Amino acid sequence: MSELLKNIDARTKLAGTNKLEILMFSLGVDTRTGRRETFGINVFKVREVMRTPALTAAPDMPVAVEGMVSLRGALVPVVDLAKFAQFPSDTARDVMIVTEYNGHTQGFLVESVDTILRLDWSQMRVPPAMLTANLGGLVTAVTELADNRLVMMLDVEKILSETADFDNDLAFKDIKPLGIEDAMIFFCDDSPVARNQITRTLDLMGVKYVSAINGSAMWLELNKIAAYAASNGRKVSDLVSMILTDVEMPEMDGYILTKNIKADPRFIGIPVVMHSSLSSGSNQQLGRSVGVDEYVSKFEAQRLAETITRLIRRGTTGDRAAA
């Protein structure tokens, strides 16, 4: 099965082209409709695919965590995706997708894997509310194939957040107010869980913000603020302290958004921070190649707050344009 995941070097070249590759898979037949639905996950988050090994039971595991498995000497939690997504299926899930993101490795049990699909982020759409509600709020983007199948991208960050308990109060306990009254951050992320993490951090810091659900929506917001600044004879950097962007988003990803911002003289002097679960060294290098000023992994609220504080305070001293 891991033959599907070869040619990683070629895939890294997709960054900055607004393209992605997704591994398509099935969770089985939906007992409500009799259909076998198709789901997807970004190949960058997939380490390998294997037959489901024997699992070791562990006490006090979160709901849908079926047990643990030893992979190369490390114990890895294994999540039944159908249970987590509230997807009613009686089909056996004999395949495990081993994923790695946010510095954590976990296995996802699925019925089968299909193939790898390469497409443009502009082909991925924001899902209708009814669809997300039917799957526990787990779908962040959808696309339709030529054979009329709908492929649904799952919010794997939500899975990690709930199974690893990243949303507890301890993660936010040392965040202090920034103390700069006119600080304003524009941020975008397609994951409701990630947006909640960001807004909670900014609220504790006392920082105002404008949010968007993807890069395309954020680009529209930035153009609005740029037009407002121009009509009032001001620089956009007087109104926007920082831009925070996710990488994986439908319609326009974070790489293209960053390239647009950095190529536009209206946004000179505004730092761009990439906030992503794709936290490997190679992904950070890809972010730097399109001009991001900093790279912060998701679910690190303290580090996010420290980065925001440092960059905004640097900007208020007049050093931003020179940095």
Secondary structure, 3 states (H helix, E strand, C coil): CHHHHCCHHHHHCCCCCCEEEEEEEECCECCCCCCECEEEEEHHHEEEEEECCCCECCCCCCCCEEEEEEECCEEEEEEEHHHHCCCCCCCCCCEEEEEEECCEEEEEEECEEEEEEEEEHHHCECCCHHHHHHCCCCEEEEEECCCCCEEEEECHHHHHHHHHCCCCHHHHCCCCCCCCCCCEEEEECCCHHHHHHHHHHHHHHCCEEEEECCHHHHHHHHHHHHHHHHHCCCCHHHCCCEEEECCCCCCCCHHHHHHHHHHCHHHCCCCEEEEECCCCHHHHHHHHHCCCCEEEECCCHHHHHHHHHHHHHHHHCCCCCCC
